[in-house]
Amino acid sequence: MAKISLVVGSVYGGAEAVAQQLQSALDQAGHQASISDAQTATSLVSEAADAWLVVTSTTGSGDLPDTILPLFLSLQSEFPMLPDLKYGVVALGDSSYGDTFCGGGRQFGQLLEELGAKELCPLLTIDACEHFDGAPVALEWLPNWLTQLQQQTTKV
Ligand SMILES: Cc1cc2nc3c(=O)[nH]c(=O)nc-3n(C[C@H](O)[C@H](O)[C@H](O)COP(=O)(O)O)c2cc1C
């Protein structure tokens, strides 16, 4: 059983709905998952999760939504090193935006990498051009992420 904090960035609710479905699936799999309301690095780190699952859309031109931006900026300025943390990123975007496709999720993943956290699976992109509902795509990706989490947390 792992403790997992879901970190969500959403403008219109799509990423939030995906995060809720992931939380239910994680709970059903016997993990302790919660959607974090942390706005600062300190409060998120104090949740003492084994893993963070970032679920965020992109707004503007490759930017993070306002619901997750304060946390991102706080992590960037406090810069806590997180070598024991595992993470995954589920990035919602729209490929018609070209170069900035899923830029928000990519920025968050890049920052976590710089903080020394370990990415369990390559970032998942969910393209609004292809999927009206992103939840099935995320739920299909989740088991592999969980397998990696289990393997990494049982390693000595
Ligand atoms: C004003 C606006 C700007 C957007 N900019 C981008 C972008 O730069 N890159 C991208 O991949 N998607 C972009 N999107 C698409 C959204 O990220 C996508 O529709 C996502 O599924 C919305 O999720 P949400 O409901 O959680 O906000 C933009 C959407 C809007 C409305």
The ligand as an SDF file (V2000), in Angstrom:
LIG
                    3D

 31 33  0  0  0  0  0  0  0  0999 V2000
   -7.3870   29.3460  -23.7790 C   0  0  0  0  0  0  0  0  0  0  0  0
   -6.8630   27.9430  -23.9380 C   0  0  0  0  0  0  0  0  0  0  0  0
   -5.5110   27.7510  -24.1510 C   0  0  0  0  0  0  0  0  0  0  0  0
   -4.9940   26.4530  -24.3100 C   0  0  0  0  0  0  0  0  0  0  0  0
   -3.6410   26.2880  -24.5300 N   0  0  0  0  0  0  0  0  0  0  0  0
   -3.1480   25.0460  -24.7310 C   0  0  0  0  0  0  0  0  0  0  0  0
   -1.7650   24.8540  -25.0130 C   0  0  0  0  0  0  0  0  0  0  0  0
   -0.9510   25.7800  -25.0920 O   0  0  0  0  0  0  0  0  0  0  0  0
   -1.3210   23.5740  -25.1780 N   0  0  0  0  0  0  0  0  0  0  0  0
   -2.1620   22.4950  -25.1030 C   0  0  0  0  0  0  0  0  0  0  0  0
   -1.7010   21.3730  -25.2740 O   0  0  0  0  0  0  0  0  0  0  0  0
   -3.4790   22.6620  -24.8400 N   0  0  0  0  0  0  0  0  0  0  0  0
   -4.0000   23.8980  -24.6540 C   0  0  0  0  0  0  0  0  0  0  0  0
   -5.3300   24.0590  -24.3890 N   0  0  0  0  0  0  0  0  0  0  0  0
   -6.2090   22.8700  -24.3570 C   0  0  0  0  0  0  0  0  0  0  0  0
   -6.5280   22.3590  -22.9620 C   0  0  0  0  0  0  0  0  0  0  0  0
   -5.3440   22.0610  -22.2090 O   0  0  0  0  0  0  0  0  0  0  0  0
   -7.3650   21.0780  -23.0890 C   0  0  0  0  0  0  0  0  0  0  0  0
   -8.5770   21.3830  -23.7180 O   0  0  0  0  0  0  0  0  0  0  0  0
   -7.6150   20.3970  -21.7590 C   0  0  0  0  0  0  0  0  0  0  0  0
   -8.2580   19.1660  -21.9940 O   0  0  0  0  0  0  0  0  0  0  0  0
   -8.4740   21.2500  -20.8330 C   0  0  0  0  0  0  0  0  0  0  0  0
   -8.5360   20.6120  -19.5690 O   0  0  0  0  0  0  0  0  0  0  0  0
   -9.2670   21.2830  -18.3110 P   0  0  0  0  0  0  0  0  0  0  0  0
  -10.7530   21.1170  -18.5460 O   0  0  0  0  0  0  0  0  0  0  0  0
   -8.8250   20.5150  -17.1280 O   0  0  0  0  0  0  0  0  0  0  0  0
   -8.8540   22.6970  -18.2300 O   0  0  0  0  0  0  0  0  0  0  0  0
   -5.8600   25.3430  -24.2390 C   0  0  0  0  0  0  0  0  0  0  0  0
   -7.2370   25.5560  -24.0350 C   0  0  0  0  0  0  0  0  0  0  0  0
   -7.7320   26.8280  -23.8940 C   0  0  0  0  0  0  0  0  0  0  0  0
   -9.2230   27.0230  -23.7120 C   0  0  0  0  0  0  0  0  0  0  0  0
  1  2  1  0
  2  3  1  0
  2 30  2  0
  3  4  2  0
  4  5  1  0
  4 28  1  0
  5  6  2  0
  6  7  1  0
  6 13  1  0
  7  8  2  0
  7  9  1  0
  9 10  1  0
 10 11  2  0
 10 12  1  0
 12 13  2  0
 13 14  1  0
 14 15  1  0
 14 28  1  0
 15 16  1  0
 16 17  1  0
 16 18  1  0
 18 19  1  0
 18 20  1  0
 20 21  1  0
 20 22  1  0
 22 23  1  0
 23 24  1  0
 24 25  2  0
 24 26  1  0
 24 27  1  0
 28 29  2  0
 29 30  1  0
 30 31  1  0
M  END
$$$$
